[in-house]
């Protein structure tokens, strides 16, 4: 059945809500990454063993990724049953509250081993929230978008995440410049406290957004399934596996954002904290323009070629970026950082919301995207911990980390090569399998 067109202005409203919500949500999520690399080893863990403290701190960064598949199961189910809008509002409020609570936590010096336990608990709540945020926002924008511009409109979710990372980085630059005693006593808490605005702003923006025409048409015809997960695994199991494999490309983001920052500011390289944060800020600024540009290109030439550019290019460029850090040359680091994360990685990052979402039908789209991406993202989250171990006792074996990151880009390439091209497929036909015509008997003429 053809899907009715979205009311005038709704595609832009959906894209704006996705952008702002994702920016606020991932501001919360990524200030944790910066703090895990720069501050938490000294605040929540034993300073007498700096290497172990850093490893444990980076492991807490990965904990949220481990929680995300669990959150995806529940939030994906309710999103396909109750609608995209309700999940978008819920996830934003949960992220804002859990991040604010991190800023209120007592330190190890105050309550001992209870401090990291409370930190992990808040981090789990962050992960559950993030599990439903992108999938619901992507589904909302894709189902509101004009058929020939789905790539462009869905890319606003990911440019929003880059905006959130940029905001988080800019907030952390003056914080990181504080004297050590002020930074470790109260300064690190300020970015987390600011996240309370997420709950307020997010609610105001998203509560006025209308549900998608595709979901409303499904409700009107009684086609909303009671158990989306069962339908998903029965009809779309291969696509779920493709999304899991494709989502491993997010390892580039976590290695770039967290491990490379920790490596660059370590004693072996000795870069200034604020200088390295500016690399991330400028790379994200470039990504804000690159993501919609790559997505627009995918509306013209297809999702697969653009995604492949991002995945294969990132494998090569991460080697160049980590090598640049090892040289200690800041101009070279800045150039390679912008090229790697701001330009090349943005090709995969900008197109995956439409690429993955178009693999599934409306009945199971949110579940399929949430479960597939969050399992892949879980691996990407712990890639930081693995990188810290691969880097050796001194944390300076950058070449092994670079090869490890490049290897994680191989499954996304395979997933893209095996996927269908859906850029030109009508919205109501997305996720449908082609029906083979019965073969006709040959006619024998005398």
N, C-alpha and C positions, 0 to 999 in steps of 0.2 A: 504494500500500500504506500503511495507517495506520501512523504512527510510534508505537512504544511509549512510554508515559509514562516520564519520568525517575524514577529511584529517589527515595524520600522524602528531602528535604533537599538534593538535588543542585542544584535551581534556585537556592537561596540560596547554596550553596557556590560555584557558578559565578559568580553576581553578585558575591559577596564577593571572589573571586579576580580578577575583572575590575576591580573598583573599586580594590583595593589595588595590583594590578599596574600599572594605568593611572596611578594617582596617583604611584607611584614612577617609572614611565617618563617621565611628563610633568613631573615635578619636574626630572629631568635635562634634558629638552628645553627647558623654559622658563627655567631659570636661564641658559641660553645667551642667550635673548632679552634678558633684563635686562642681562647683561654686554655684549652686543653694542651696546646702546643707551647704557650708562653708562661702561664701562670699556675694552673692547677697542680703541676708536679711539686711546686713549693708550698701550696696551700693545703692540699688534701692528702698528700702522700709523704713518705719518709725522705727527707732531704739528705740523709746520710748516704744514700745510694742514688745519685741523680739519674743514672741510666735506667734503673728499675722504676724509679718514680715516673720518668717520662714514658716508659713503656706502659705502665699501668694507667697513666692519664690518657694516653692515646687509645688504650683498650676501652675506656669509658666512652670515648667518642664512638667506637664501634658498637657499643651496647644498644644504642638507639636503633641502629640498623638491624640488629638481631630482633628487636621488638617489632619492627615494621611489618614483617610477614604476618605476624599474629594480628596486628591491627588491621592489615589489609583484608584478612578473612572476614572480620566482623563488619568493618566499615564498607567494604565492597558489597557485602550481602545487603546491608541496609540501604546503601546508595542505589542499588538496582531494584530494591523493593519499594523504598519510600521517596526516592528522588535525589537529584544531585544537590539541590539547594540546601537541604537540611544538613547534609554531611559537610558542605563547605562552611557553614556557620559553626557547627560543632567543633571541627578540627581547629579552626582559628582560635576559638576561645580556649580550648585545651592547651594549645601551644603557648598562648600568652600567659596563662596562669602558671604552667609548669616552669616556664623560663623565669618568671618573676620570683618564684620560690627558690630557684638556684641562687639568685642574688641574696637571699635571706639565710642561706645555710651557714651553720657554724663550721669552723675550720678544724683541722686535725689537732691543733694545739689546744682547742677549746673542749672538744668532746671525744678525741681519740679516733678509734677505728669506726665509730658511728658516722663520722663525717663523709667518708667515701661511700658508705652504704646509702645514705640519704641522697648523695649526688647521683648515684646509679639509678635510684628510684625515680628521681625527677627526669633523668635522661631517658628512661623507659617511656614515661608519659610523653616526652617530646617525640620519640620515635613512633608511638601509636598515632599521634596527631599527624605527623608528616606522611604516614602511610595512606591516609585518605585525602590529604590536601591536593596533591597534584592530580591524582586520578579523577577526583570529583571536578576540579577546575578544568582539566583537559576535556572531560566528557561534556561539561556545560558549554565550553566555547566551541567544541567541534559540532555539537548538535544545534547550536544557534547559528553557526557560520554559513555563508553562501557556499554551495557545493564546490565552486571553482576557486575558493579562497580559504579552504579549511586549514591548509598549512600555515598561512599568514596569521589567521586569528588564533589558532591553538598555540602558536609560538609565544603569545603574550604571557602564558603561564611561565615559560622558561626564562623569558627576558625579565619577568618579575623576580624569579629566583636570583638572577644576576644582580638585579637592583637591590635585593635584600643583602646579598653578599657585599655589594659595594657600600651600602649604608653601614653594615656591620664593620667593615674594614675602616671606614672613615671615622666611626665612633671610637674604634680601638686605637687609632693612631695617636690622638692626644692622651688617651689613657696609658698607652705603652710608654709614653714619654715622661710620665710621672716619676718622681724619685722612688726608688725600690721600696722603701718602707710604706709610703702612701699607696703605691700600686698594690701591694700585697695585703694591706690592712682594709682599705675601703674602695680604692679606685676601681678594681676589677668588678665590683658589684654594680656599679652605675649602669653599664650597658644592659645588664639583666633586669634591673628595676625599670628601665625605660620601656620594657616589653609589655607592661600592663596596658599601654596604649593600644596594643594589638587587639585585645579583646573588645575594647570600645569602638575603635575605628572599623575593625573588621565586621562587627555586628551591624553598624550603621550602613556600611556599604552593601553588604550581602543580603540583608533581610528584605531589601526592595527589589531584588532581582527575580525575574519570573522563571518558572521551571521551563525546561526545553520543550519545543514542539514535538520532538521525537518521543520523549518520555510521556508527555501528555496524550499523544495519539495511542501509545501503547496502553496506557491506563484506560482510555476510552473504549478500546476494543477488548479489554480483559486479557491482554497478552503479557502482563507482568508475571514473571515466573515466581513460584513460591520458594524454590531452592536454586538461586542463580548458580551456585557453585557446582551443583550436579550437572546442569546444562552446560556450563563452561567446560568441565572436564570431559563431558561426553562429546561435545561438538567442536571444541576449540583447543583441545589439549596440545596440538602441535604449535598453535600460535602462542599459547602460554609459554611453551619452551623457547620459542623464538624471542619473546619479550624478555624472558629471564636472561638468555644469552646476550641479547642486545643491551640490556641494562648494565652489563659489566663494564661498558664504556665509561660509566660514572666513576670508575676507579681513577681515571685521569683527573677528575675534579678533586677527589679526596686526597690523592697523593700530592697534587699541586697545592691545594689549599692548606693542608695540615703537615704532612711529612716534610715537604720541601721547605716550608717555613721553619720548622724545627731544625732541619739540617743547616739551612743558611745562617741561622742565628746561633748555632752551636759553636763551641770553642774551635772546632776544626776549620771552620770557614770565617766566623767572626763578623758577619754582617750585622748592621744595626737593625733593631726590631722595627722601628718606624720606616726605615728605607724599604724593607722587604714588604711591609704592609702596603706601601705605596705601589709596589709592583702588582699586587693583587687588585688594588683599587683601580689602577689604570687599565689592567686587563679586563676587568669587569665592565668598565666604562666603554671600552671598545666592543665588548660582547653585547651590550645593549643595542648597538646598531647592527652588529653582524648577525645576531640571531634572527630578527625578522627578515633581513636580507636573504639569508640562506633559505628560510622558510618560503619566502616568495618565489625563489628560484625553484624550490621543490614543487610548487603549484604548476610550474611550467614544464619542467623536465622530469618530474617524478621524485618520490621519496627515496628510493633505493640509491640512486647515484649520489645524492647529496649526503645521505647517511654514510655511505662508503668513503666519501672524501674525508668526513670527520673522523671516522674510526681509524682508517689506515694512516691518515695524516697525523693524528694524535700519537700513534705508536712511534712514529719517527721523531716528532717534535718534542716529546717528553724526554727522549734521550738527549736532544740538543739543549733543552732547558736545564736539566740536572747537571750536564757537563758545564754549562755556563756558570751555574752556582759554584761548582768546584773550582773554577778559575778565580773567583773572588772579584771579577770585574763587574761593577754595578751597571754600567751602560749595556754590557752584553746580556746580563741577567734581565734587565728591563726589556730589551728588545725581544729576547727569546720568550720571556713570559707573556708579553702582549701577543706575539705571533702564535704561541702555542694555545693559550687559554682564551684569549680574546677573539682570535680569528679562526684557527683550524678546528679546535674542539667545538666551537659554536655551530659548526655545520651539523654535527651529530646531535648536539644539544637542542638546536632549534627545530629540527625536523622530527625528533622521536615522538613528541606528543601526537602529531597527526599520523605518523607511520604506525605506531603501536595501536592507537585508538581505532584506526580504520580496519584493523584486523578482526574486530569483534562487532557483533550485532548490538543493537540498542539494549536488548534484553540482558546482556552480560558484559557490556562495555566497561562499566566502572569496576566490576569484579576482576575482569581479565587484566585491565591495566594495573589495578592496585596490586593484585597478587603477583603478576609477572614482574613488574618493576621492583617491587619491594624485596622479593627474593634475590634478584640481581643486585639491588642496592645494598642488601645485607652483606654480600661478598665484598662489594666496593667499600663499605664502611670499615670492615676489618682488614682491608688491603693496607690501611695505614699501620695497623699493628704488625702485620706480616712484614711490611717494609722496614719497620723499626728493628725487627729481628734479622732480616736479610742484610741490613746495613752493617752488621757486626758490632762487636763490643764498643767500638769508638763511634759508631753511628755515622761513618763517613764513606761507606762503600756505595757510592752513588750509582756506579755502573750496574751493579746487581739489581738495585731498585729500578733503574731505567729499563732493564731487560724484563724484569717482572711486570712492570706496567705495560710494556709493549705486548707481552704474552697475553695479558688480560684483554687486549684489543682484538685478539684473533677470533674468539667466539662471536662478538658482535658482527664482524665481517661475514662469518659463515651464516649467521642468522639473516642478515640482509640479503645475501645472495640467494637464499632459499625461500625468501618471502615473495608474496604476490605484489605487483605494483597496483596501488589503489588510488592514486592521485586523481584519476579521471572517473572513478566509480561513483555513481549517484549515491547520496547519503542513505536512502532507504535500502540499497542493495549491499551496503557494507556488511561484511561478515558472512554473507551467503556463499554457499558452495555452488559452483557451476554444475548444472544438471546435464548429464550426457544424453544426447538424443539416441533413442534405440536405433541400432543399425538396420538399414533397409536391405532386404534380400536383393541380390543382384538379378537384373532382368536379362534373360538370355534370348537373344533374337536369332531367328533362323537365318 
